C-alpha cells in the first residue's frame, strides 16, 4: 500500500522513523516524505511509458550492448507496480503543489526520457545531451538549495558538521562541488568551530567553477579544477594534506570508485573524516526515481566485482568499499538497519568514515 492511498504517512509513523533512525525531524519532514514518494510514483509512470515504447519497437534485451542492457533492466524494474489509481499528470500537479521548485526536476525527467529513447534508437550518447549548454540552466536549478530533493542532502550534511569535532586549524576538500550550494551553506558552521579554516572547493566543470568564484566572498575559500577520477597529488592535493573530504551526490559518478576512494584516503591526514551525502539503494536493484537521469550520466563507469552497474549504490556496498579502503568508525545517518523494515524507501543518507 502506498502513501498516496493510505493513512500510513502520519505523524506517529514519521516520529517512529526519526526515533529509530536517530535523525532529527527537521531534516526529513512530512513534506519531504510526500515529495519523495510522489516523485518515485511519477517516475514509475514515465518508466512504464518508456518500457512500452521499447517493447512496441521490439527491442530485445539480449541483443543490446551491456550498457544499454543495464538501462533496459532498470526501466523494466522501475515500471513495475506503477500505481493505477492516479495519473502521471495528477502526480506532477501534486509535486508542484508541494513545491513549485520541483518544476526543474520534472523538466529534467522529460529531457531524460528523450535522451533515453535517442540512445536506444539512434545511439546518441545521453551524457552529451543532458549536459549540453541548452540544458545547463536546469542543472544550476537542480543543484540549488531551493530544490527540496537536493537540499535534503545539504541539510543532513550541516547537521552532521555541527555534531563532529574538528581540529582548530582545519583544511577541507569538497569534491564535485557543482554550483556551490553545499559550499556556501556550511561555511558559517565551519568558521564557528575553527580558529583557522582553509576550504578547497573543486569540480571538473569550468562553468560551475566560474560561478562559485563569482559568488565567493570568503577569503579562506579557494576553487580548483579537480577530476576525482585521476590522481589527486598532481592536481594540487598532497597526501595527508586535508582533514576533511566532503562529497555530496558526487562520488557515484566516479569512473572507478575503488580508485577514487583510495585517493581520498591518501589525501586525508590521520584521524581525518570523509563525509558522503548520497542517494543509496536499500536493497539490490532497487530503482530510485532520480536514476532516470543519473544512470545515463554514468553509462561509462568502470563495472567491477563490487560495483556491478551504474546508478546509485546500495548503502552496504558503500560501507564495504570504505572498509576495504581501510576507513574505520563508519556511521550511517539515518541508521538504516533500524528503519528500513518500516520504510524501505529511505534512500537519502550520509556516511561518515575516518582514516585511522
Secondary structure, 3 states (H helix, E strand, C coil): CCHHHCCCCCHHHHHHHHHHHCCCCCCCCHHHHHHHHHHHHHHHHHHHHHHHHHHHCCCCHHHCCHHHHHHHHHHHHHCCCCCCCCCHHHHHHHHHHHCHHHHHHHHHHHHHHHHHHHHHHHCCCHHHHHCCHHHHHHHHHHCCCCCHHHHHHHHHHHHHHHHCCCCCEEEEEEECCCCCHHHHHCHHHHHHHCCEEEEEEEECCHHHHHHHHHHCCCCCEEEEECCCCCCCHHHCCCCCCEEEEEEECCHHHCCCHHHHHHHHHHHEEEEEEEEEEEECECCCCCCCCCHHHHHHHCCCCCCCCCCCCCCCCEHHHHHHHHHHCCEEEEEEECCHHHHCCCCCCCCEEEEEEEEC
